[in-house]
Amino acid sequence: MIKAKVIKPFIDKETNKERKEGSVFNVTPKRFKEINSTVHGKLVEEVKEDNDNGKDDRHNLEADK
């Protein structure tokens, strides 16, 4: 699965849901390509995780000593 972020709002024909700009949803690689291959251009972009476990590590930073 790919985590996709909407960059242009659209109606997802497969799920019949409105996808609003900025929303994030999971999609198969095949569906990701289908969504971006329409005449409307690129509608979603892949969201990359910051680290291996998918969690935000900002809270793990050590304070300056």
Chimera marker file (.cmm) of the C-alpha trace (Angstrom):
<marker_set name="trace">
<marker id="1" x="0.000" y="0.000" z="0.000" r="1" g="1" b="0" radius="0.5"/>
<marker id="2" x="1.008" y="3.589" z="-0.623" r="1" g="1" b="0" radius="0.5"/>
<marker id="3" x="0.066" y="6.494" z="1.593" r="1" g="1" b="0" radius="0.5"/>
<marker id="4" x="-1.238" y="9.160" z="-0.801" r="1" g="1" b="0" radius="0.5"/>
<marker id="5" x="-1.867" y="12.857" z="-0.132" r="1" g="1" b="0" radius="0.5"/>
<marker id="6" x="-4.422" y="14.699" z="-2.256" r="1" g="1" b="0" radius="0.5"/>
<marker id="7" x="-2.983" y="17.715" z="-4.082" r="1" g="1" b="0" radius="0.5"/>
<marker id="8" x="-6.091" y="18.407" z="-6.214" r="1" g="1" b="0" radius="0.5"/>
<marker id="9" x="-9.597" y="17.536" z="-4.962" r="1" g="1" b="0" radius="0.5"/>
<marker id="10" x="-11.443" y="14.793" z="-6.844" r="1" g="1" b="0" radius="0.5"/>
<marker id="11" x="-14.182" y="12.176" z="-6.557" r="1" g="1" b="0" radius="0.5"/>
<marker id="12" x="-12.686" y="8.711" z="-6.175" r="1" g="1" b="0" radius="0.5"/>
<marker id="13" x="-14.688" y="6.667" z="-8.681" r="1" g="1" b="0" radius="0.5"/>
<marker id="14" x="-13.642" y="3.394" z="-7.041" r="1" g="1" b="0" radius="0.5"/>
<marker id="15" x="-14.880" y="4.293" z="-3.534" r="1" g="1" b="0" radius="0.5"/>
<marker id="16" x="-17.357" y="7.024" z="-4.521" r="1" g="1" b="0" radius="0.5"/>
<marker id="17" x="-15.753" y="9.327" z="-1.913" r="1" g="1" b="0" radius="0.5"/>
<marker id="18" x="-14.822" y="12.967" z="-2.244" r="1" g="1" b="0" radius="0.5"/>
<marker id="19" x="-11.077" y="13.320" z="-1.726" r="1" g="1" b="0" radius="0.5"/>
<marker id="20" x="-10.312" y="16.788" z="-0.393" r="1" g="1" b="0" radius="0.5"/>
<marker id="21" x="-7.014" y="18.628" z="-0.814" r="1" g="1" b="0" radius="0.5"/>
<marker id="22" x="-4.586" y="17.716" z="1.965" r="1" g="1" b="0" radius="0.5"/>
<marker id="23" x="-6.339" y="14.499" z="2.958" r="1" g="1" b="0" radius="0.5"/>
<marker id="24" x="-4.259" y="11.332" z="3.203" r="1" g="1" b="0" radius="0.5"/>
<marker id="25" x="-5.426" y="7.806" z="2.401" r="1" g="1" b="0" radius="0.5"/>
<marker id="26" x="-3.980" y="4.376" z="1.617" r="1" g="1" b="0" radius="0.5"/>
<marker id="27" x="-4.061" y="3.098" z="-1.929" r="1" g="1" b="0" radius="0.5"/>
<marker id="28" x="-2.518" y="0.255" z="-3.919" r="1" g="1" b="0" radius="0.5"/>
<marker id="29" x="0.349" y="1.114" z="-6.275" r="1" g="1" b="0" radius="0.5"/>
<marker id="30" x="-1.900" y="0.237" z="-9.237" r="1" g="1" b="0" radius="0.5"/>
<marker id="31" x="-4.672" y="2.571" z="-8.049" r="1" g="1" b="0" radius="0.5"/>
<marker id="32" x="-2.129" y="5.341" z="-7.320" r="1" g="1" b="0" radius="0.5"/>
<marker id="33" x="-1.044" y="5.217" z="-10.977" r="1" g="1" b="0" radius="0.5"/>
<marker id="34" x="-4.668" y="5.146" z="-12.177" r="1" g="1" b="0" radius="0.5"/>
<marker id="35" x="-5.584" y="8.235" z="-10.155" r="1" g="1" b="0" radius="0.5"/>
<marker id="36" x="-2.634" y="10.199" z="-11.538" r="1" g="1" b="0" radius="0.5"/>
<marker id="37" x="-3.183" y="9.086" z="-15.145" r="1" g="1" b="0" radius="0.5"/>
<marker id="38" x="-6.443" y="10.995" z="-15.683" r="1" g="1" b="0" radius="0.5"/>
<marker id="39" x="-6.882" y="13.961" z="-18.012" r="1" g="1" b="0" radius="0.5"/>
<marker id="40" x="-6.954" y="16.145" z="-14.878" r="1" g="1" b="0" radius="0.5"/>
<marker id="41" x="-3.251" y="15.576" z="-14.270" r="1" g="1" b="0" radius="0.5"/>
<marker id="42" x="-1.542" y="14.644" z="-11.030" r="1" g="1" b="0" radius="0.5"/>
<marker id="43" x="-4.098" y="14.433" z="-8.218" r="1" g="1" b="0" radius="0.5"/>
<marker id="44" x="-2.139" y="12.688" z="-5.453" r="1" g="1" b="0" radius="0.5"/>
<marker id="45" x="1.446" y="12.457" z="-4.267" r="1" g="1" b="0" radius="0.5"/>
<marker id="46" x="3.139" y="9.768" z="-2.220" r="1" g="1" b="0" radius="0.5"/>
<marker id="47" x="3.741" y="10.481" z="1.459" r="1" g="1" b="0" radius="0.5"/>
<marker id="48" x="7.117" y="9.185" z="2.572" r="1" g="1" b="0" radius="0.5"/>
<marker id="49" x="7.581" y="8.129" z="6.193" r="1" g="1" b="0" radius="0.5"/>
<marker id="50" x="10.307" y="9.957" z="8.121" r="1" g="1" b="0" radius="0.5"/>
<marker id="51" x="11.853" y="6.780" z="9.545" r="1" g="1" b="0" radius="0.5"/>
<marker id="52" x="11.628" y="2.993" z="9.513" r="1" g="1" b="0" radius="0.5"/>
<marker id="53" x="8.880" y="2.615" z="12.128" r="1" g="1" b="0" radius="0.5"/>
<marker id="54" x="6.605" y="5.267" z="10.639" r="1" g="1" b="0" radius="0.5"/>
<marker id="55" x="6.548" y="7.385" z="13.784" r="1" g="1" b="0" radius="0.5"/>
<marker id="56" x="7.586" y="10.973" z="14.276" r="1" g="1" b="0" radius="0.5"/>
<marker id="57" x="10.961" y="11.037" z="16.072" r="1" g="1" b="0" radius="0.5"/>
<marker id="58" x="10.915" y="14.701" z="17.092" r="1" g="1" b="0" radius="0.5"/>
<marker id="59" x="9.973" y="13.781" z="20.647" r="1" g="1" b="0" radius="0.5"/>
<marker id="60" x="13.010" y="11.455" z="20.852" r="1" g="1" b="0" radius="0.5"/>
<marker id="61" x="15.578" y="14.205" z="20.324" r="1" g="1" b="0" radius="0.5"/>
<marker id="62" x="17.914" y="14.747" z="23.222" r="1" g="1" b="0" radius="0.5"/>
<marker id="63" x="18.049" y="18.216" z="24.741" r="1" g="1" b="0" radius="0.5"/>
<marker id="64" x="21.255" y="20.199" z="24.290" r="1" g="1" b="0" radius="0.5"/>
<marker id="65" x="23.595" y="19.724" z="27.241" r="1" g="1" b="0" radius="0.5"/>
<link id1="1" id2="2" r="1" g="1" b="0" radius="0.2"/>
<link id1="2" id2="3" r="1" g="1" b="0" radius="0.2"/>
<link id1="3" id2="4" r="1" g="1" b="0" radius="0.2"/>
<link id1="4" id2="5" r="1" g="1" b="0" radius="0.2"/>
<link id1="5" id2="6" r="1" g="1" b="0" radius="0.2"/>
<link id1="6" id2="7" r="1" g="1" b="0" radius="0.2"/>
<link id1="7" id2="8" r="1" g="1" b="0" radius="0.2"/>
<link id1="8" id2="9" r="1" g="1" b="0" radius="0.2"/>
<link id1="9" id2="10" r="1" g="1" b="0" radius="0.2"/>
<link id1="10" id2="11" r="1" g="1" b="0" radius="0.2"/>
<link id1="11" id2="12" r="1" g="1" b="0" radius="0.2"/>
<link id1="12" id2="13" r="1" g="1" b="0" radius="0.2"/>
<link id1="13" id2="14" r="1" g="1" b="0" radius="0.2"/>
<link id1="14" id2="15" r="1" g="1" b="0" radius="0.2"/>
<link id1="15" id2="16" r="1" g="1" b="0" radius="0.2"/>
<link id1="16" id2="17" r="1" g="1" b="0" radius="0.2"/>
<link id1="17" id2="18" r="1" g="1" b="0" radius="0.2"/>
<link id1="18" id2="19" r="1" g="1" b="0" radius="0.2"/>
<link id1="19" id2="20" r="1" g="1" b="0" radius="0.2"/>
<link id1="20" id2="21" r="1" g="1" b="0" radius="0.2"/>
<link id1="21" id2="22" r="1" g="1" b="0" radius="0.2"/>
<link id1="22" id2="23" r="1" g="1" b="0" radius="0.2"/>
<link id1="23" id2="24" r="1" g="1" b="0" radius="0.2"/>
<link id1="24" id2="25" r="1" g="1" b="0" radius="0.2"/>
<link id1="25" id2="26" r="1" g="1" b="0" radius="0.2"/>
<link id1="26" id2="27" r="1" g="1" b="0" radius="0.2"/>
<link id1="27" id2="28" r="1" g="1" b="0" radius="0.2"/>
<link id1="28" id2="29" r="1" g="1" b="0" radius="0.2"/>
<link id1="29" id2="30" r="1" g="1" b="0" radius="0.2"/>
<link id1="30" id2="31" r="1" g="1" b="0" radius="0.2"/>
<link id1="31" id2="32" r="1" g="1" b="0" radius="0.2"/>
<link id1="32" id2="33" r="1" g="1" b="0" radius="0.2"/>
<link id1="33" id2="34" r="1" g="1" b="0" radius="0.2"/>
<link id1="34" id2="35" r="1" g="1" b="0" radius="0.2"/>
<link id1="35" id2="36" r="1" g="1" b="0" radius="0.2"/>
<link id1="36" id2="37" r="1" g="1" b="0" radius="0.2"/>
<link id1="37" id2="38" r="1" g="1" b="0" radius="0.2"/>
<link id1="38" id2="39" r="1" g="1" b="0" radius="0.2"/>
<link id1="39" id2="40" r="1" g="1" b="0" radius="0.2"/>
<link id1="40" id2="41" r="1" g="1" b="0" radius="0.2"/>
<link id1="41" id2="42" r="1" g="1" b="0" radius="0.2"/>
<link id1="42" id2="43" r="1" g="1" b="0" radius="0.2"/>
<link id1="43" id2="44" r="1" g="1" b="0" radius="0.2"/>
<link id1="44" id2="45" r="1" g="1" b="0" radius="0.2"/>
<link id1="45" id2="46" r="1" g="1" b="0" radius="0.2"/>
<link id1="46" id2="47" r="1" g="1" b="0" radius="0.2"/>
<link id1="47" id2="48" r="1" g="1" b="0" radius="0.2"/>
<link id1="48" id2="49" r="1" g="1" b="0" radius="0.2"/>
<link id1="49" id2="50" r="1" g="1" b="0" radius="0.2"/>
<link id1="50" id2="51" r="1" g="1" b="0" radius="0.2"/>
<link id1="51" id2="52" r="1" g="1" b="0" radius="0.2"/>
<link id1="52" id2="53" r="1" g="1" b="0" radius="0.2"/>
<link id1="53" id2="54" r="1" g="1" b="0" radius="0.2"/>
<link id1="54" id2="55" r="1" g="1" b="0" radius="0.2"/>
<link id1="55" id2="56" r="1" g="1" b="0" radius="0.2"/>
<link id1="56" id2="57" r="1" g="1" b="0" radius="0.2"/>
<link id1="57" id2="58" r="1" g="1" b="0" radius="0.2"/>
<link id1="58" id2="59" r="1" g="1" b="0" radius="0.2"/>
<link id1="59" id2="60" r="1" g="1" b="0" radius="0.2"/>
<link id1="60" id2="61" r="1" g="1" b="0" radius="0.2"/>
<link id1="61" id2="62" r="1" g="1" b="0" radius="0.2"/>
<link id1="62" id2="63" r="1" g="1" b="0" radius="0.2"/>
<link id1="63" id2="64" r="1" g="1" b="0" radius="0.2"/>
<link id1="64" id2="65" r="1" g="1" b="0" radius="0.2"/>
</marker_set>
